[in-house]
Amino acid sequence: MLLTTVVLVLREMLEAALIVSVLLAWSVLHVRSRRWIGAALAAGIAGAAVYAVNAATVSEWFDYVGMEVVNAAMQFAVCAVLLALAARPTARAATWPMLIAVALAVVREGFEILLYLSGFIADRGAWSTVALGSALGAGIGISAGALLFYLVVGLPRARALRLAQVLIALFAGNMAAQGVLLLIQADWIPGGVQVWNTGDVLAEDSVLGQLLYALVGYEATPSIWQVTAYVAMFCLLFGLFLRRSTPADGDGSGR
């Protein structure tokens, strides 16, 4: 149970922590106020708690696929606000997309953790093990996010900005693919043809598989619709970043 808890919490924490770290790095690189991160995390944690409390009700929506549909909607909403970030008309206008993206990511991943933990509230014998596993998983996830943050901001500014752009585009592609998968699970869209199967080479539940899932959305058996959504979102977002790039983004100013 300890290992299961560590892996589950780590997977959810990694997704949220990596998004938070890259967007925070983006904010630092553009010399913006970082006060938005506190509000985003607070809103996300509160939203996750409300979602977890009402999970049974939400699951009954849309002919009992409410949770899949709501989660997919949150994934697509993150994609939308990241597109707004990439197409930012002004530096100040980019704060709101980052705040909303972080809040939604925390709601989505935090809800999964809270829902898992709620199943052990009445089991006092297992609670200590689950609590320890949760602490370990959360600690590793937060540490990975901090490491990525310092890796990005420690680079020369031009390279740091480009790396942040690539990572944000990868996260958006991952979110789009996850949203499509949820709608497939809800039977709202057809499954489509399986593009590849790399499960024998790298299992999704392995440590490396979990890390790649959080970082680039690794999927061992994706459908054609997932791959299409991923590639389309990545190309669209990164293309917007390239179009909006200015000399000030890479001239080394702000260091």
C-alpha positions as CSV (number, residue, x, y, z in Angstrom):
1,M,0.0,0.0,0.0
2,L,2.9,2.4,0.8
3,L,4.4,2.1,-2.7
4,T,0.9,2.4,-4.4
5,T,0.2,5.6,-2.5
6,V,3.7,7.0,-3.3
7,V,3.2,6.4,-7.0
8,L,-0.3,7.7,-7.2
9,V,0.4,10.9,-5.2
10,L,3.7,11.4,-7.1
11,R,1.9,11.1,-10.4
12,E,-0.7,13.7,-9.6
13,M,1.8,16.0,-7.8
14,L,4.2,15.9,-10.7
15,E,1.7,17.1,-13.2
16,A,0.7,20.0,-11.1
17,A,4.2,20.8,-9.8
18,L,5.8,20.9,-13.2
19,I,3.1,23.2,-14.6
20,V,3.4,25.5,-11.6
21,S,7.2,25.6,-11.8
22,V,7.3,26.4,-15.5
23,L,4.7,29.1,-15.3
24,L,6.4,30.6,-12.2
25,A,9.7,30.5,-14.1
26,W,7.9,32.2,-17.0
27,S,6.7,34.9,-14.7
28,V,10.2,35.4,-13.2
29,L,11.8,35.6,-16.6
30,H,9.4,38.4,-17.6
31,V,10.1,40.3,-14.3
32,R,6.4,40.2,-13.3
33,S,5.0,40.0,-9.8
34,R,4.9,36.5,-8.4
35,R,2.0,37.3,-6.0
36,W,-0.4,35.6,-8.3
37,I,1.0,32.1,-7.4
38,G,-0.4,32.2,-3.9
39,A,-3.9,33.1,-5.1
40,A,-3.7,30.4,-7.8
41,L,-2.7,27.7,-5.3
42,A,-5.3,28.7,-2.7
43,A,-8.0,28.7,-5.4
44,G,-6.9,25.4,-6.7
45,I,-6.8,23.7,-3.3
46,A,-10.2,25.1,-2.3
47,G,-11.6,24.0,-5.7
48,A,-10.1,20.5,-5.3
49,A,-11.8,20.2,-1.9
50,V,-15.2,21.3,-3.2
51,Y,-14.9,18.9,-6.1
52,A,-13.9,16.0,-3.9
53,V,-16.8,16.6,-1.5
54,N,-19.3,16.6,-4.5
55,A,-17.6,13.9,-6.5
56,A,-20.6,11.5,-6.1
57,T,-23.0,14.1,-7.4
58,V,-20.8,15.1,-10.3
59,S,-20.3,11.5,-11.4
60,E,-24.1,11.2,-12.0
61,W,-24.1,14.0,-14.5
62,F,-24.4,13.4,-18.2
63,D,-25.7,9.8,-17.8
64,Y,-23.1,8.9,-15.2
65,V,-20.0,10.1,-17.1
66,G,-20.0,13.5,-15.3
67,M,-16.6,13.2,-13.8
68,E,-15.0,12.3,-17.2
69,V,-16.7,15.2,-18.9
70,V,-15.9,17.8,-16.1
71,N,-12.3,16.7,-16.0
72,A,-12.0,16.9,-19.8
73,A,-13.5,20.4,-19.6
74,M,-10.9,21.4,-17.1
75,Q,-8.1,20.0,-19.4
76,F,-9.4,21.9,-22.4
77,A,-9.8,25.1,-20.3
78,V,-6.1,24.9,-19.3
79,C,-5.3,24.6,-23.0
80,A,-7.4,27.7,-23.7
81,V,-5.7,29.9,-21.1
82,L,-2.3,28.7,-22.2
83,L,-3.2,29.8,-25.7
84,A,-4.2,33.1,-24.3
85,L,-0.8,33.3,-22.5
86,A,1.0,32.5,-25.8
87,A,-1.0,35.2,-27.6
88,R,-0.6,37.7,-24.8
89,P,-1.2,41.3,-26.0
90,T,0.7,42.7,-23.0
91,A,2.9,41.5,-20.2
92,R,0.3,42.3,-17.6
93,A,-2.4,40.5,-19.4
94,A,-0.5,37.2,-19.1
95,T,-0.9,37.1,-15.4
96,W,-4.5,35.9,-15.5
97,P,-3.9,33.0,-17.9
98,M,-1.1,31.8,-15.6
99,L,-3.3,32.1,-12.5
100,I,-6.2,30.2,-14.1
101,A,-4.0,27.5,-15.5
102,V,-2.3,26.8,-12.2
103,A,-5.6,26.9,-10.3
104,L,-7.3,24.4,-12.7
105,A,-4.2,22.1,-12.7
106,V,-4.3,22.0,-8.9
107,V,-8.0,21.4,-8.8
108,R,-7.7,18.5,-11.3
109,E,-4.7,16.8,-9.7
110,G,-5.6,17.7,-6.1
111,F,-9.1,16.3,-6.5
112,E,-7.6,12.9,-7.4
113,I,-5.4,12.9,-4.4
114,L,-8.2,13.9,-2.0
115,L,-10.5,11.3,-3.5
116,Y,-7.9,8.6,-2.9
117,L,-7.2,9.7,0.6
118,S,-10.9,9.9,1.5
119,G,-11.2,6.1,1.1
120,F,-8.9,5.6,4.0
121,I,-10.3,8.0,6.5
122,A,-12.3,5.3,8.4
123,D,-9.4,2.8,8.2
124,R,-7.2,3.9,11.1
125,G,-4.9,0.9,10.6
126,A,-4.0,1.9,7.0
127,W,-4.0,5.7,7.6
128,S,-0.5,6.0,8.9
129,T,0.9,4.1,5.9
130,V,-1.2,6.2,3.5
131,A,-0.2,9.4,5.1
132,L,3.5,8.5,4.9
133,G,3.2,7.4,1.3
134,S,1.3,10.7,0.5
135,A,4.1,12.7,2.2
136,L,6.8,10.9,0.3
137,G,5.0,11.3,-3.1
138,A,4.2,14.9,-2.5
139,G,7.7,15.6,-1.4
140,I,9.2,14.0,-4.5
141,G,6.8,15.8,-6.8
142,I,7.4,19.2,-5.2
143,S,11.2,18.6,-5.3
144,A,11.0,17.8,-9.0
145,G,9.0,21.0,-9.6
146,A,11.5,23.1,-7.7
147,L,14.4,21.4,-9.6
148,L,12.8,22.2,-13.0
149,F,12.1,25.8,-11.9
150,Y,15.7,26.4,-11.0
151,L,16.9,24.6,-14.1
152,V,14.9,27.0,-16.3
153,V,15.7,30.3,-14.5
154,G,19.3,29.3,-14.2
155,L,19.8,29.3,-18.0
156,P,20.7,32.4,-20.0
157,R,17.5,34.3,-20.5
158,A,17.1,33.6,-24.2
159,R,17.5,29.8,-23.7
160,A,15.4,29.9,-20.6
161,L,12.5,31.5,-22.4
162,R,12.7,29.1,-25.3
163,L,12.8,26.1,-23.0
164,A,9.8,27.5,-21.0
165,Q,7.9,27.9,-24.3
166,V,8.6,24.3,-25.4
167,L,7.6,23.0,-21.9
168,I,4.4,25.0,-21.8
169,A,3.5,23.7,-25.3
170,L,4.2,20.2,-24.3
171,F,2.0,20.6,-21.2
172,A,-0.8,21.9,-23.4
173,G,-0.5,19.0,-25.8
174,N,-0.6,16.6,-22.8
175,M,-3.7,18.3,-21.5
176,A,-5.4,18.2,-24.9
177,A,-4.6,14.5,-25.3
178,Q,-5.9,13.7,-21.8
179,G,-9.1,15.6,-22.5
180,V,-9.7,13.6,-25.6
181,L,-9.0,10.3,-23.7
182,L,-11.6,11.3,-21.1
183,L,-14.2,11.9,-23.7
184,I,-13.3,8.6,-25.3
185,Q,-13.9,6.9,-22.0
186,A,-17.2,8.7,-21.7
187,D,-18.2,7.5,-25.2
188,W,-18.6,11.0,-26.4
189,I,-16.1,10.5,-29.2
190,P,-15.0,7.3,-30.9
191,G,-11.8,5.6,-29.7
192,G,-10.2,5.5,-33.1
193,V,-7.2,3.5,-34.2
194,Q,-4.3,2.7,-31.8
195,V,-1.2,4.4,-33.2
196,W,1.5,2.5,-31.3
197,N,2.1,0.2,-28.3
198,T,5.3,0.8,-26.4
199,G,4.1,-0.9,-23.2
200,D,6.7,-3.6,-23.5
201,V,9.5,-1.1,-23.9
202,L,8.4,1.4,-21.2
203,A,5.4,0.7,-19.0
204,E,3.3,3.7,-18.0
205,D,3.3,2.7,-14.4
206,S,7.1,2.6,-14.2
207,V,9.0,5.4,-12.5
208,L,10.3,6.7,-15.8
209,G,6.9,6.2,-17.4
210,Q,5.3,8.3,-14.7
211,L,7.8,11.0,-15.0
212,L,7.4,11.2,-18.8
213,Y,3.7,11.1,-18.4
214,A,3.8,14.2,-16.2
215,L,6.4,16.0,-18.3
216,V,5.4,15.2,-21.9
217,G,2.2,13.1,-21.6
218,Y,3.7,9.7,-22.4
219,E,1.1,7.2,-23.3
220,A,1.9,3.6,-24.2
221,T,-1.2,3.0,-26.3
222,P,-2.6,6.3,-27.6
223,S,-5.4,6.5,-30.1
224,I,-5.2,8.5,-33.3
225,W,-7.4,11.2,-31.8
226,Q,-5.1,11.6,-28.8
227,V,-2.0,11.9,-31.0
228,T,-3.8,14.4,-33.3
229,A,-4.9,16.5,-30.3
230,Y,-1.4,16.5,-28.8
231,V,0.4,17.5,-32.0
232,A,-2.2,20.1,-33.0
233,M,-2.2,21.8,-29.6
234,F,1.6,21.7,-29.3
235,C,2.1,23.2,-32.8
236,L,-0.5,25.8,-32.3
237,L,0.8,27.0,-29.0
238,F,4.5,26.9,-29.9
239,G,3.6,28.7,-33.2
240,L,1.9,31.5,-31.2
241,F,5.0,31.8,-29.0
242,L,7.3,32.1,-32.0
243,R,5.0,34.7,-33.6
244,R,4.9,36.7,-30.4
245,S,8.6,36.5,-29.8
246,T,10.4,39.9,-29.6
247,P,14.0,40.9,-29.4
248,A,13.5,41.7,-25.7
249,D,12.7,38.1,-25.0
250,G,16.1,36.9,-25.9
251,D,18.5,39.9,-25.6
252,G,19.6,39.0,-22.1
253,S,17.8,41.9,-20.5
254,G,16.3,41.4,-17.0
255,R,19.4,39.5,-15.8
